[in-house]
């Protein structure tokens, strides 16, 4: 089994955050008392937003690698 790359680790953290945020929001729907609703709407939204930001970081890292590969191909002339 190969070790995980940094992007894979960040993506897994983003997935866990998304699931936690979703669970908090579903809890507020299933138990509409004040505390679950407040936690679901505030903490759930914060964790979900963190998940989305981590996903954007992984996309940006992937685009940077793609640009570096493209720059390397344009500098290396083909025979």
PDB file of N, CA, C and O in Angstrom:
ATOM      1  N   UNK A   1       0.844  -1.179   0.000  1.00  0.00           N
ATOM      2  CA  UNK A   1       0.000   0.000   0.000  1.00  0.00           C
ATOM      3  C   UNK A   1       0.889   1.242   0.000  1.00  0.00           C
ATOM      4  O   UNK A   1       1.773   1.382   0.846  1.00  0.00           O
ATOM      5  N   UNK A   2       0.652   2.135  -0.947  1.00  0.00           N
ATOM      6  CA  UNK A   2       1.484   3.324  -1.052  1.00  0.00           C
ATOM      7  C   UNK A   2       1.037   4.394  -0.074  1.00  0.00           C
ATOM      8  O   UNK A   2      -0.138   4.448   0.290  1.00  0.00           O
ATOM      9  N   UNK A   3       1.957   5.247   0.357  1.00  0.00           N
ATOM     10  CA  UNK A   3       1.565   6.329   1.273  1.00  0.00           C
ATOM     11  C   UNK A   3       0.713   7.373   0.547  1.00  0.00           C
ATOM     12  O   UNK A   3       0.830   7.559  -0.665  1.00  0.00           O
ATOM     13  N   UNK A   4      -0.135   8.041   1.306  1.00  0.00           N
ATOM     14  CA  UNK A   4      -1.016   9.040   0.730  1.00  0.00           C
ATOM     15  C   UNK A   4      -0.255  10.329   0.435  1.00  0.00           C
ATOM     16  O   UNK A   4       0.639  10.720   1.185  1.00  0.00           O
ATOM     17  N   UNK A   5      -0.619  10.981  -0.662  1.00  0.00           N
ATOM     18  CA  UNK A   5      -0.035  12.284  -0.968  1.00  0.00           C
ATOM     19  C   UNK A   5      -0.715  13.340  -0.112  1.00  0.00           C
ATOM     20  O   UNK A   5      -1.735  13.078   0.526  1.00  0.00           O
ATOM     21  N   UNK A   6      -0.143  14.528  -0.105  1.00  0.00           N
ATOM     22  CA  UNK A   6      -0.714  15.627   0.666  1.00  0.00           C
ATOM     23  C   UNK A   6      -2.127  15.953   0.167  1.00  0.00           C
ATOM     24  O   UNK A   6      -3.030  16.197   0.966  1.00  0.00           O
ATOM     25  N   UNK A   7      -2.309  15.954  -1.149  1.00  0.00           N
ATOM     26  CA  UNK A   7      -3.622  16.266  -1.719  1.00  0.00           C
ATOM     27  C   UNK A   7      -4.664  15.224  -1.298  1.00  0.00           C
ATOM     28  O   UNK A   7      -5.806  15.573  -0.999  1.00  0.00           O
ATOM     29  N   UNK A   8      -4.277  13.970  -1.275  1.00  0.00           N
ATOM     30  CA  UNK A   8      -5.214  12.920  -0.858  1.00  0.00           C
ATOM     31  C   UNK A   8      -5.590  13.061   0.617  1.00  0.00           C
ATOM     32  O   UNK A   8      -6.741  12.834   0.990  1.00  0.00           O
ATOM     33  N   UNK A   9      -4.624  13.435   1.450  1.00  0.00           N
ATOM     34  CA  UNK A   9      -4.913  13.628   2.867  1.00  0.00           C
ATOM     35  C   UNK A   9      -5.882  14.788   3.063  1.00  0.00           C
ATOM     36  O   UNK A   9      -6.841  14.683   3.828  1.00  0.00           O
ATOM     37  N   UNK A  10      -5.626  15.898   2.365  1.00  0.00           N
ATOM     38  CA  UNK A  10      -6.502  17.064   2.492  1.00  0.00           C
ATOM     39  C   UNK A  10      -7.893  16.733   1.968  1.00  0.00           C
ATOM     40  O   UNK A  10      -8.894  17.153   2.549  1.00  0.00           O
ATOM     41  N   UNK A  11      -7.959  15.983   0.872  1.00  0.00           N
ATOM     42  CA  UNK A  11      -9.252  15.612   0.306  1.00  0.00           C
ATOM     43  C   UNK A  11     -10.030  14.697   1.252  1.00  0.00           C
ATOM     44  O   UNK A  11     -11.250  14.814   1.358  1.00  0.00           O
ATOM     45  N   UNK A  12      -9.351  13.805   1.927  1.00  0.00           N
ATOM     46  CA  UNK A  12     -10.028  12.935   2.902  1.00  0.00           C
ATOM     47  C   UNK A  12     -10.546  13.744   4.089  1.00  0.00           C
ATOM     48  O   UNK A  12     -11.640  13.485   4.591  1.00  0.00           O
ATOM     49  N   UNK A  13      -9.769  14.711   4.532  1.00  0.00           N
ATOM     50  CA  UNK A  13     -10.225  15.581   5.624  1.00  0.00           C
ATOM     51  C   UNK A  13     -11.452  16.366   5.168  1.00  0.00           C
ATOM     52  O   UNK A  13     -12.399  16.538   5.935  1.00  0.00           O
ATOM     53  N   UNK A  14     -11.438  16.845   3.920  1.00  0.00           N
ATOM     54  CA  UNK A  14     -12.584  17.576   3.380  1.00  0.00           C
ATOM     55  C   UNK A  14     -13.827  16.695   3.345  1.00  0.00           C
ATOM     56  O   UNK A  14     -14.926  17.154   3.656  1.00  0.00           O
ATOM     57  N   UNK A  15     -13.657  15.438   2.970  1.00  0.00           N
ATOM     58  CA  UNK A  15     -14.800  14.513   2.931  1.00  0.00           C
ATOM     59  C   UNK A  15     -15.362  14.270   4.326  1.00  0.00           C
ATOM     60  O   UNK A  15     -16.579  14.248   4.508  1.00  0.00           O
ATOM     61  N   UNK A  16     -14.498  14.090   5.297  1.00  0.00           N
ATOM     62  CA  UNK A  16     -14.959  13.869   6.678  1.00  0.00           C
ATOM     63  C   UNK A  16     -15.683  15.104   7.191  1.00  0.00           C
ATOM     64  O   UNK A  16     -16.723  14.993   7.840  1.00  0.00           O
ATOM     65  N   UNK A  17     -15.134  16.287   6.900  1.00  0.00           N
ATOM     66  CA  UNK A  17     -15.796  17.526   7.321  1.00  0.00           C
ATOM     67  C   UNK A  17     -17.171  17.659   6.677  1.00  0.00           C
ATOM     68  O   UNK A  17     -18.127  18.080   7.329  1.00  0.00           O
ATOM     69  N   UNK A  18     -17.272  17.302   5.409  1.00  0.00           N
ATOM     70  CA  UNK A  18     -18.565  17.376   4.723  1.00  0.00           C
ATOM     71  C   UNK A  18     -19.571  16.434   5.367  1.00  0.00           C
ATOM     72  O   UNK A  18     -20.733  16.801   5.545  1.00  0.00           O
ATOM     73  N   UNK A  19     -19.147  15.238   5.716  1.00  0.00           N
ATOM     74  CA  UNK A  19     -20.054  14.280   6.347  1.00  0.00           C
ATOM     75  C   UNK A  19     -20.478  14.734   7.746  1.00  0.00           C
ATOM     76  O   UNK A  19     -21.631  14.549   8.135  1.00  0.00           O
ATOM     77  N   UNK A  20     -19.557  15.323   8.494  1.00  0.00           N
ATOM     78  CA  UNK A  20     -19.897  15.827   9.830  1.00  0.00           C
ATOM     79  C   UNK A  20     -20.894  16.979   9.715  1.00  0.00           C
ATOM     80  O   UNK A  20     -21.880  17.032  10.451  1.00  0.00           O
ATOM     81  N   UNK A  21     -20.630  17.902   8.786  1.00  0.00           N
ATOM     82  CA  UNK A  21     -21.557  19.017   8.587  1.00  0.00           C
ATOM     83  C   UNK A  21     -22.927  18.542   8.147  1.00  0.00           C
ATOM     84  O   UNK A  21     -23.947  19.050   8.612  1.00  0.00           O
ATOM     85  N   UNK A  22     -22.952  17.571   7.256  1.00  0.00           N
ATOM     86  CA  UNK A  22     -24.225  17.014   6.797  1.00  0.00           C
ATOM     87  C   UNK A  22     -24.965  16.324   7.942  1.00  0.00           C
ATOM     88  O   UNK A  22     -26.183  16.450   8.061  1.00  0.00           O
ATOM     89  N   UNK A  23     -24.238  15.605   8.774  1.00  0.00           N
ATOM     90  CA  UNK A  23     -24.864  14.932   9.915  1.00  0.00           C
ATOM     91  C   UNK A  23     -25.482  15.947  10.880  1.00  0.00           C
ATOM     92  O   UNK A  23     -26.582  15.731  11.387  1.00  0.00           O
ATOM     93  N   UNK A  24     -24.783  17.043  11.130  1.00  0.00           N
ATOM     94  CA  UNK A  24     -25.337  18.071  12.013  1.00  0.00           C
ATOM     95  C   UNK A  24     -26.598  18.692  11.424  1.00  0.00           C
ATOM     96  O   UNK A  24     -27.559  18.964  12.143  1.00  0.00           O
ATOM     97  N   UNK A  25     -26.589  18.911  10.119  1.00  0.00           N
ATOM     98  CA  UNK A  25     -27.775  19.498   9.485  1.00  0.00           C
ATOM     99  C   UNK A  25     -28.955  18.525   9.473  1.00  0.00           C
ATOM    100  O   UNK A  25     -30.100  18.932   9.670  1.00  0.00           O
ATOM    101  N   UNK A  26     -28.680  17.260   9.246  1.00  0.00           N
ATOM    102  CA  UNK A  26     -29.750  16.255   9.268  1.00  0.00           C
ATOM    103  C   UNK A  26     -30.296  16.111  10.685  1.00  0.00           C
ATOM    104  O   UNK A  26     -31.501  15.939  10.870  1.00  0.00           O
ATOM    105  N   UNK A  27     -29.425  16.178  11.679  1.00  0.00           N
ATOM    106  CA  UNK A  27     -29.862  16.100  13.070  1.00  0.00           C
ATOM    107  C   UNK A  27     -30.846  17.226  13.375  1.00  0.00           C
ATOM    108  O   UNK A  27     -31.835  17.017  14.078  1.00  0.00           O
ATOM    109  N   UNK A  28     -30.571  18.431  12.840  1.00  0.00           N
ATOM    110  CA  UNK A  28     -31.467  19.552  13.109  1.00  0.00           C
ATOM    111  C   UNK A  28     -32.823  19.363  12.429  1.00  0.00           C
ATOM    112  O   UNK A  28     -33.829  19.893  12.901  1.00  0.00           O
ATOM    113  N   UNK A  29     -32.857  18.619  11.335  1.00  0.00           N
ATOM    114  CA  UNK A  29     -34.134  18.338  10.668  1.00  0.00           C
ATOM    115  C   UNK A  29     -34.907  17.266  11.436  1.00  0.00           C
ATOM    116  O   UNK A  29     -36.125  17.365  11.582  1.00  0.00           O
ATOM    117  N   UNK A  30     -34.209  16.254  11.921  1.00  0.00           N
ATOM    118  CA  UNK A  30     -34.870  15.150  12.613  1.00  0.00           C
ATOM    119  C   UNK A  30     -35.314  15.522  14.033  1.00  0.00           C
ATOM    120  O   UNK A  30     -36.312  15.001  14.531  1.00  0.00           O
ATOM    121  N   UNK A  31     -34.571  16.418  14.675  1.00  0.00           N
ATOM    122  CA  UNK A  31     -34.911  16.855  16.034  1.00  0.00           C
ATOM    123  C   UNK A  31     -34.961  18.381  16.033  1.00  0.00           C
ATOM    124  O   UNK A  31     -33.961  19.034  16.329  1.00  0.00           O
ATOM    125  N   UNK A  32     -36.127  18.957  15.700  1.00  0.00           N
ATOM    126  CA  UNK A  32     -36.195  20.413  15.526  1.00  0.00           C
ATOM    127  C   UNK A  32     -36.294  21.216  16.825  1.00  0.00           C
ATOM    128  O   UNK A  32     -36.987  22.232  16.872  1.00  0.00           O
ATOM    129  N   UNK A  33     -35.622  20.777  17.856  1.00  0.00           N
ATOM    130  CA  UNK A  33     -35.555  21.586  19.071  1.00  0.00           C
ATOM    131  C   UNK A  33     -34.458  22.649  18.889  1.00  0.00           C
ATOM    132  O   UNK A  33     -33.651  22.545  17.965  1.00  0.00           O
ATOM    133  N   UNK A  34     -34.423  23.654  19.748  1.00  0.00           N
ATOM    134  CA  UNK A  34     -33.510  24.783  19.502  1.00  0.00           C
ATOM    135  C   UNK A  34     -32.023  24.431  19.397  1.00  0.00           C
ATOM    136  O   UNK A  34     -31.339  24.927  18.502  1.00  0.00           O
ATOM    137  N   UNK A  35     -31.518  23.591  20.287  1.00  0.00           N
ATOM    138  CA  UNK A  35     -30.075  23.320  20.280  1.00  0.00           C
ATOM    139  C   UNK A  35     -29.608  22.603  19.004  1.00  0.00           C
ATOM    140  O   UNK A  35     -28.625  23.041  18.407  1.00  0.00           O
ATOM    141  N   UNK A  36     -30.262  21.529  18.561  1.00  0.00           N
ATOM    142  CA  UNK A  36     -29.826  20.908  17.306  1.00  0.00           C
ATOM    143  C   UNK A  36     -29.949  21.843  16.100  1.00  0.00           C
ATOM    144  O   UNK A  36     -29.121  21.799  15.191  1.00  0.00           O
ATOM    145  N   UNK A  37     -30.979  22.685  16.094  1.00  0.00           N
ATOM    146  CA  UNK A  37     -31.136  23.615  14.975  1.00  0.00           C
ATOM    147  C   UNK A  37     -30.016  24.637  14.970  1.00  0.00           C
ATOM    148  O   UNK A  37     -29.463  24.940  13.913  1.00  0.00           O
ATOM    149  N   UNK A  38     -29.672  25.171  16.126  1.00  0.00           N
ATOM    150  CA  UNK A  38     -28.588  26.152  16.208  1.00  0.00           C
ATOM    151  C   UNK A  38     -27.266  25.497  15.816  1.00  0.00           C
ATOM    152  O   UNK A  38     -26.489  26.071  15.054  1.00  0.00           O
ATOM    153  N   UNK A  39     -27.009  24.290  16.338  1.00  0.00           N
ATOM    154  CA  UNK A  39     -25.763  23.596  15.984  1.00  0.00           C
ATOM    155  C   UNK A  39     -25.728  23.233  14.507  1.00  0.00           C
ATOM    156  O   UNK A  39     -24.698  23.377  13.850  1.00  0.00           O
ATOM    157  N   UNK A  40     -26.845  22.767  13.995  1.00  0.00           N
ATOM    158  CA  UNK A  40     -26.890  22.374  12.593  1.00  0.00           C
ATOM    159  C   UNK A  40     -26.696  23.544  11.654  1.00  0.00           C
ATOM    160  O   UNK A  40     -26.013  23.426  10.637  1.00  0.00           O
ATOM    161  N   UNK A  41     -27.300  24.680  11.994  1.00  0.00           N
ATOM    162  CA  UNK A  41     -27.223  25.817  11.096  1.00  0.00           C
ATOM    163  C   UNK A  41     -25.932  26.618  11.252  1.00  0.00           C
ATOM    164  O   UNK A  41     -25.484  27.239  10.288  1.00  0.00           O
ATOM    165  N   UNK A  42     -25.336  26.621  12.415  1.00  0.00           N
ATOM    166  CA  UNK A  42     -24.114  27.401  12.580  1.00  0.00           C
ATOM    167  C   UNK A  42     -22.859  26.525  12.451  1.00  0.00           C
ATOM    168  O   UNK A  42     -22.013  26.759  11.587  1.00  0.00           O
ATOM    169  N   UNK A  43     -22.756  25.532  13.310  1.00  0.00           N
ATOM    170  CA  UNK A  43     -21.572  24.661  13.275  1.00  0.00           C
ATOM    171  C   UNK A  43     -21.567  23.824  11.999  1.00  0.00           C
ATOM    172  O   UNK A  43     -20.522  23.645  11.372  1.00  0.00           O
ATOM    173  N   UNK A  44     -22.726  23.315  11.619  1.00  0.00           N
ATOM    174  CA  UNK A  44     -22.811  22.519  10.393  1.00  0.00           C
ATOM    175  C   UNK A  44     -22.409  23.321   9.166  1.00  0.00           C
ATOM    176  O   UNK A  44     -21.705  22.824   8.287  1.00  0.00           O
ATOM    177  N   UNK A  45     -22.864  24.567   9.115  1.00  0.00           N
ATOM    178  CA  UNK A  45     -22.481  25.419   7.989  1.00  0.00           C
ATOM    179  C   UNK A  45     -20.985  25.719   8.018  1.00  0.00           C
ATOM    180  O   UNK A  45     -20.338  25.723   6.971  1.00  0.00           O
ATOM    181  N   UNK A  46     -20.435  25.967   9.191  1.00  0.00           N
ATOM    182  CA  UNK A  46     -19.003  26.248   9.297  1.00  0.00           C
ATOM    183  C   UNK A  46     -18.154  25.060   8.863  1.00  0.00           C
ATOM    184  O   UNK A  46     -17.168  25.226   8.144  1.00  0.00           O
ATOM    185  N   UNK A  47     -18.534  23.867   9.299  1.00  0.00           N
ATOM    186  CA  UNK A  47     -17.782  22.662   8.939  1.00  0.00           C
ATOM    187  C   UNK A  47     -17.934  22.375   7.443  1.00  0.00           C
ATOM    188  O   UNK A  47     -16.978  21.965   6.785  1.00  0.00           O
ATOM    189  N   UNK A  48     -19.140  22.592   6.910  1.00  0.00           N
ATOM    190  CA  UNK A  48     -19.356  22.403   5.476  1.00  0.00           C
ATOM    191  C   UNK A  48     -18.562  23.394   4.644  1.00  0.00           C
ATOM    192  O   UNK A  48     -18.022  23.038   3.597  1.00  0.00           O
ATOM    193  N   UNK A  49     -18.489  24.634   5.103  1.00  0.00           N
ATOM    194  CA  UNK A  49     -17.698  25.645   4.402  1.00  0.00           C
ATOM    195  C   UNK A  49     -16.216  25.299   4.458  1.00  0.00           C
ATOM    196  O   UNK A  49     -15.503  25.466   3.468  1.00  0.00           O
ATOM    197  N   UNK A  50     -15.750  24.823   5.599  1.00  0.00           N
ATOM    198  CA  UNK A  50     -14.363  24.379   5.709  1.00  0.00           C
ATOM    199  C   UNK A  50     -14.078  23.244   4.731  1.00  0.00           C
ATOM    200  O   UNK A  50     -13.021  23.208   4.101  1.00  0.00           O
ATOM    201  N   UNK A  51     -15.019  22.328   4.611  1.00  0.00           N
ATOM    202  CA  UNK A  51     -14.874  21.225   3.667  1.00  0.00           C
ATOM    203  C   UNK A  51     -14.723  21.745   2.235  1.00  0.00           C
ATOM    204  O   UNK A  51     -13.855  21.293   1.490  1.00  0.00           O
ATOM    205  N   UNK A  52     -15.574  22.696   1.864  1.00  0.00           N
ATOM    206  CA  UNK A  52     -15.515  23.265   0.520  1.00  0.00           C
ATOM    207  C   UNK A  52     -14.196  23.991   0.286  1.00  0.00           C
ATOM    208  O   UNK A  52     -13.616  23.879  -0.794  1.00  0.00           O
ATOM    209  N   UNK A  53     -13.716  24.730   1.277  1.00  0.00           N
ATOM    210  CA  UNK A  53     -12.440  25.434   1.126  1.00  0.00           C
ATOM    211  C   UNK A  53     -11.270  24.455   0.977  1.00  0.00           C
ATOM    212  O   UNK A  53     -10.359  24.693   0.184  1.00  0.00           O
ATOM    213  N   UNK A  54     -11.296  23.370   1.729  1.00  0.00           N
ATOM    214  CA  UNK A  54     -10.250  22.360   1.590  1.00  0.00           C
ATOM    215  C   UNK A  54     -10.292  21.725   0.204  1.00  0.00           C
ATOM    216  O   UNK A  54      -9.245  21.447  -0.380  1.00  0.00           O
ATOM    217  N   UNK A  55     -11.488  21.495  -0.325  1.00  0.00           N
ATOM    218  CA  UNK A  55     -11.625  20.966  -1.679  1.00  0.00           C
ATOM    219  C   UNK A  55     -11.042  21.946  -2.692  1.00  0.00           C
ATOM    220  O   UNK A  55     -10.365  21.528  -3.632  1.00  0.00           O
ATOM    221  N   UNK A  56     -11.293  23.243  -2.515  1.00  0.00           N
ATOM    222  CA  UNK A  56     -10.730  24.241  -3.423  1.00  0.00           C
ATOM    223  C   UNK A  56      -9.203  24.267  -3.349  1.00  0.00           C
ATOM    224  O   UNK A  56      -8.537  24.492  -4.359  1.00  0.00           O
ATOM    225  N   UNK A  57      -8.652  24.040  -2.164  1.00  0.00           N
ATOM    226  CA  UNK A  57      -7.192  23.969  -2.015  1.00  0.00           C
ATOM    227  C   UNK A  57      -6.641  22.809  -2.835  1.00  0.00           C
ATOM    228  O   UNK A  57      -5.620  22.957  -3.507  1.00  0.00           O
ATOM    229  N   UNK A  58      -7.302  21.662  -2.789  1.00  0.00           N
ATOM    230  CA  UNK A  58      -6.849  20.504  -3.562  1.00  0.00           C
ATOM    231  C   UNK A  58      -6.943  20.790  -5.055  1.00  0.00           C
ATOM    232  O   UNK A  58      -6.047  20.414  -5.810  1.00  0.00           O
ATOM    233  N   UNK A  59      -8.011  21.450  -5.491  1.00  0.00           N
ATOM    234  CA  UNK A  59      -8.146  21.802  -6.913  1.00  0.00           C
ATOM    235  C   UNK A  59      -7.034  22.758  -7.327  1.00  0.00           C
ATOM    236  O   UNK A  59      -6.446  22.601  -8.397  1.00  0.00           O
ATOM    237  N   UNK A  60      -6.744  23.747  -6.487  1.00  0.00           N
ATOM    238  CA  UNK A  60      -5.668  24.694  -6.801  1.00  0.00           C
ATOM    239  C   UNK A  60      -4.311  23.991  -6.865  1.00  0.00           C
ATOM    240  O   UNK A  60      -3.490  24.297  -7.729  1.00  0.00           O
ATOM    241  N   UNK A  61      -4.077  23.046  -5.947  1.00  0.00           N
ATOM    242  CA  UNK A  61      -2.820  22.298  -5.981  1.00  0.00           C
ATOM    243  C   UNK A  61      -2.721  21.485  -7.270  1.00  0.00           C
ATOM    244  O   UNK A  61      -1.650  21.402  -7.872  1.00  0.00           O
ATOM    245  N   UNK A  62      -3.822  20.893  -7.689  1.00  0.00           N
ATOM    246  CA  UNK A  62      -3.830  20.097  -8.911  1.00  0.00           C
ATOM    247  C   UNK A  62      -3.596  20.971 -10.140  1.00  0.00           C
ATOM    248  O   UNK A  62      -2.875  20.572 -11.055  1.00  0.00           O
ATOM    249  N   UNK A  63      -4.198  22.156 -10.167  1.00  0.00           N
ATOM    250  CA  UNK A  63      -3.979  23.072 -11.292  1.00  0.00           C
ATOM    251  C   UNK A  63      -2.532  23.548 -11.359  1.00  0.00           C
ATOM    252  O   UNK A  63      -1.976  23.714 -12.445  1.00  0.00           O
ATOM    253  N   UNK A  64      -1.927  23.766 -10.195  1.00  0.00           N
ATOM    254  CA  UNK A  64      -0.524  24.193 -10.159  1.00  0.00           C
ATOM    255  C   UNK A  64       0.373  23.108 -10.730  1.00  0.00           C
ATOM    256  O   UNK A  64       1.292  23.398 -11.495  1.00  0.00           O
ATOM    257  N   UNK A  65       0.110  21.859 -10.363  1.00  0.00           N
ATOM    258  CA  UNK A  65       0.899  20.738 -10.891  1.00  0.00           C
ATOM    259  C   UNK A  65       0.705  20.631 -12.397  1.00  0.00           C
ATOM    260  O   UNK A  65       1.660  20.394 -13.137  1.00  0.00           O
ATOM    261  N   UNK A  66      -0.534  20.807 -12.848  1.00  0.00           N
ATOM    262  CA  UNK A  66      -0.813  20.722 -14.280  1.00  0.00           C
ATOM    263  C   UNK A  66      -0.075  21.823 -15.042  1.00  0.00           C
ATOM    264  O   UNK A  66       0.457  21.572 -16.123  1.00  0.00           O
ATOM    265  N   UNK A  67      -0.036  23.028 -14.498  1.00  0.00           N
ATOM    266  CA  UNK A  67       0.693  24.121 -15.139  1.00  0.00           C
ATOM    267  C   UNK A  67       2.188  23.837 -15.175  1.00  0.00           C
ATOM    268  O   UNK A  67       2.852  24.136 -16.167  1.00  0.00           O
ATOM    269  N   UNK A  68       2.717  23.268 -14.112  1.00  0.00           N
ATOM    270  CA  UNK A  68       4.141  22.943 -14.083  1.00  0.00           C
ATOM    271  C   UNK A  68       4.477  21.880 -15.109  1.00  0.00           C
ATOM    272  O   UNK A  68       5.528  21.940 -15.747  1.00  0.00           O
ATOM    273  N   UNK A  69       3.596  20.910 -15.271  1.00  0.00           N
ATOM    274  CA  UNK A  69       3.825  19.869 -16.279  1.00  0.00           C
ATOM    275  C   UNK A  69       3.760  20.461 -17.677  1.00  0.00           C
ATOM    276  O   UNK A  69       4.579  20.133 -18.535  1.00  0.00           O
ATOM    277  N   UNK A  70       2.791  21.330 -17.905  1.00  0.00           N
ATOM    278  CA  UNK A  70       2.653  21.970 -19.228  1.00  0.00           C
ATOM    279  C   UNK A  70       3.857  22.860 -19.520  1.00  0.00           C
ATOM    280  O   UNK A  70       4.330  22.898 -20.656  1.00  0.00           O
ATOM    281  N   UNK A  71       4.353  23.566 -18.529  1.00  0.00           N
ATOM    282  CA  UNK A  71       5.523  24.422 -18.715  1.00  0.00           C
ATOM    283  C   UNK A  71       6.764  23.572 -19.017  1.00  0.00           C
ATOM    284  O   UNK A  71       7.615  23.969 -19.813  1.00  0.00           O
ATOM    285  N   UNK A  72       6.857  22.419 -18.384  1.00  0.00           N
ATOM    286  CA  UNK A  72       7.989  21.524 -18.642  1.00  0.00           C
ATOM    287  C   UNK A  72       7.931  20.935 -20.038  1.00  0.00           C
ATOM    288  O   UNK A  72       8.968  20.757 -20.677  1.00  0.00           O
ATOM    289  N   UNK A  73       6.713  20.624 -20.529  1.00  0.00           N
ATOM    290  CA  UNK A  73       6.564  20.084 -21.879  1.00  0.00           C
ATOM    291  C   UNK A  73       6.877  21.122 -22.924  1.00  0.00           C
ATOM    292  O   UNK A  73       7.423  20.780 -23.972  1.00  0.00           O
ATOM    293  N   UNK A  74       6.552  22.388 -22.682  1.00  0.00           N
ATOM    294  CA  UNK A  74       6.805  23.410 -23.695  1.00  0.00           C
ATOM    295  C   UNK A  74       8.289  23.761 -23.757  1.00  0.00           C
ATOM    296  O   UNK A  74       8.752  24.235 -24.795  1.00  0.00           O
ATOM    297  N   UNK A  75       9.048  23.545 -22.687  1.00  0.00           N
ATOM    298  CA  UNK A  75      10.473  23.843 -22.687  1.00  0.00           C
ATOM    299  C   UNK A  75      11.290  22.695 -23.251  1.00  0.00           C
ATOM    300  O   UNK A  75      12.427  22.897 -23.677  1.00  0.00           O
ATOM    301  N   UNK A  76      10.732  21.504 -23.259  1.00  0.00           N
ATOM    302  CA  UNK A  76      11.442  20.318 -23.744  1.00  0.00           C
ATOM    303  C   UNK A  76      11.037  20.067 -25.194  1.00  0.00           C
ATOM    304  O   UNK A  76       9.942  19.560 -25.437  1.00  0.00           O
ATOM    305  N   UNK A  77      11.888  20.408 -26.168  1.00  0.00           N
ATOM    306  CA  UNK A  77      11.494  20.199 -27.572  1.00  0.00           C
ATOM    307  C   UNK A  77      11.431  18.716 -27.916  1.00  0.00           C
ATOM    308  O   UNK A  77      12.256  17.914 -27.476  1.00  0.00           O
ATOM    309  N   UNK A  78      10.432  18.384 -28.709  1.00  0.00           N
ATOM    310  CA  UNK A  78      10.270  16.998 -29.151  1.00  0.00           C
ATOM    311  C   UNK A  78      11.172  16.749 -30.344  1.00  0.00           C
ATOM    312  O   UNK A  78      11.345  17.644 -31.171  1.00  0.00           O
ATOM    313  N   UNK A  79      11.763  15.539 -30.464  1.00  0.00           N
ATOM    314  CA  UNK A  79      12.661  15.257 -31.592  1.00  0.00           C
ATOM    315  C   UNK A  79      11.909  15.074 -32.896  1.00  0.00           C
ATOM    316  O   UNK A  79      12.524  14.831 -33.935  1.00  0.00           O
TER     317      UNK A  79
END
